[in-house]
């Protein structure tokens, strides 16, 4: 894609000084919007110079076009901006010198362009290969054979055609260390456990330092592929990817009974406060041939503490408890946890 850039010498002199063409690139901001940008070096005369940008067929909104002075004497300033259709002009005033070399950047918002991320992850035992691509759609400009795209997390080159969707890789990491977790979540709505890939990225270089943008993720493991929405992750944040059901492990929550204990009344003998005790029980059935470790994920309301438990547990956050259940080959297990939420009041 080539955006047409020219410089008009002082209008009184009636001179037209072309600067040729500069290759344009798409710059995608943190907000996901794409801007068509061109950088050029211009000579600002002491009596002023007019910079002209022709956006015809560029697929950009001329009304959003703006000029930024990147380098040059501090005295260079934009005196005015004018627009006629897809033609945008800026008048730059210089200082006392006859010529002031100046680097400028022109940018305009690309209308209706949608920028998405696609993550392709291939599991190889305890390591992953991870590729992130950018997907662009909604281009309204002319056909472009090679357009550079700059994103917060990398760069790509794409070929653009009107109203066609294109995709190109932005970055790739190989041999990323991971671990597998076997889980059953009470909010999952079924009895089968799930396999989850866990990436602890704390203190890890490479992928650990990246901010992973939200998008669509495709995970391939043992010849099977799962596609999910991916909410993204900040740099260093643990990433967990659902790798589908594990039918050899089934969990049934057989009890989730809440009772009021340590009931307190006010001076009028009305219920004033109480401790809520919730008893959870689970029946676990495992049909596999090797020992595994299951994590039962339960979600008590805020303010909970464990009063009694048949298995080890840990607090993930204020509303999440994870119970560790080791399972021998072809075995069954019964799990019981009692949770207390103190100082509750009637709703």
PyMOL commands that set and color helices and strands:
alter all, ss='L'
color gray80, all
select helices_A, chain A and resi 11-13+62-64+206-209
alter helices_A, ss='H'
color red, helices_A
select strands_A, chain A and resi 2-8+16-23+25-28+34-45+49-54+66-71+77-84+87-93+99-109+114-124+127-137+144-151+154-160+166-177+179-185+192-199+215-221+224-230+239-265+271-286+292-298+304-309+313-317+320-327+331-344
alter strands_A, ss='S'
color yellow, strands_A
deselect
rebuild
show_as cartoon
